[in-house]
Amino acid sequence: MRNTSVQVQRPEFVARSQDKAFGVVQKPLTPWERVYGNSAVRKVALLAVLAVAWELYARKLDSPLLFPTFTATVEAFIHAIASGVIPQRTWASIRVLLEGYGVGLVLAALLTAFATASRVGTDLLETLTSMFNPLPSIALLPLAMLWFGLGNGSLIFVLIHAVLWSVALNTHAGFRSVSQTLRMVGRNYGLSGPRYLLQILIPAAFPSILTGLKIGWAFAWRTLIAAELVFGVSQGSGGLGWFIFENKNLLEIANVFAGLFTVILIGLLVENLIFRTIEQRTIHKWGMQN
Amino acid sequence: MAEPLLDVRGVTLQYKTKEHLVTATYRVDFQVFRSDRYVILGPSGCGKSTLLKAVGGYIEPVEGEIRLSGTPIRKPGPDRVMVFQEFDQLLPWKTVRENVTFALTASGRLKGKAAADKAMEYIEKVRLGKFADSFPHTLSGGMKQRVAIARGMAMEPAILLMDEPFAALDALTRRRMQDELLQLWDDTHFTVLFVTHSIPEAVLLGNRILLLSPHPGQVKAELNSTGADDVGPGGEKLSQRIQQMLFDEVEHKSLVADA
């Protein structure tokens, strides 16, 4: 027998009726809680604070040549948009960028496919990425200019270098981290080869693939602007980088700021509209990312 | 006697770790017949999961042969569907309905509307009709396992392979899932090969129980069960007999001597 004398003895309790005074189980959030819960609202508020700080500091400095005010920058920006200069330069940049990004992705896909299919391919991918990933694309620009001349060819070459390694590395890492269970499920269905790759591996590795695409995009965009600063004149009109460089030479500093502003704005748009939407519709909806 | 559906003969399984070559099972024999609820029971290290993977076609035996309806098993295929212990066995990018439908279309069993209808039929069977359009990450562990079972059954395989499917569930949910599995069996009399390390689960679910000893896995006994934990000829309950065989080497020897 267990010794129960060390325990406190007490009567049992069974509830006869349930208290209903707790009100509702689910209560809607207050408007303020909803607004604060929206990350877009929080980010816009932060941007507004930064703009005000910029304006105040620039006015205090009072040196339009070194640091124009926020309002002057916005004015120059609107003016440059209205005159069609910025849209035209932006389009020139983006066209080159998309070409380089596209070719980079295709090459990354080929390299990763080879790496997934064979052990030599894996070694090749690992060796190449560890060699070239740390190498800044812009360092290849002199060589590219020698090989492809002062044109889009050189720009696309450095863009490919900027995109290829990060996308290939992330995609490959994503494939390797696909769980053993999911792999076995795919094989259980009798899937193999391209169908196995498309219907199991790619969606399962999608979080990593998307990270690779984002990093590749950011590398490509900054490489392009930097490369255009070195030489932008191809086919008559350069891109945004050249716009910045030109206006610096003309001492139109508000325009320089407007150019930088455009670069930032496009970065924000791509990140928050395109990539965010893809994230929401895929990995977020699938619960693969919180 | 009828032809066995699954015939495992003298199967030795080995796998490599970084430092060792491990023998998981040594010359295991057993036969599963149509509509059996065949349970492989043993402590951890007896190679029961490895054995199931070999039946699934994921591992090749180094010795012996596994035949399904007379044909040797060489690779995974939709005639042997696995239900895993892990909750991540559903494709997270597909809803419940899409998961089950995709299993049917990807394996080439059915197409289009026929696949969708069959999928819905089995989703209803596991009482998840309301959640057909939910993504797996919004379901509880027990619901995910029910989807996995629905998916396995919808493919109507020759044999359903279950690798401790309820082991990661809480005790209350596990109890309910066991009852549901038995009800589903009453409906369709599917053949299932079920791996577990729980004696009560084996006694409740199986009509035939294979006991394996560990390091390496070898057949210790093959017992019949009615699910009710009956008192056997030796005067003790089936679960007690199993307990003794698995854990009391000395008593086991005397039992064999008696028989």
Interface residues (C-beta under 8 A of the other chain):
Chain A: S179 T181 L182 M184 V185 R187 N188 Y189 G190 L191 R195 Q199 I200 P203 A204 F206 T282 K285 W286 G287 M288
Chain B: G56 Y58 K75 P76 G77 P78 R80 V81 M82 F84 E86 D88 Q89 L91 P92 W93 F102 A103 A106 S107 G108 F135 P136 H137 T138
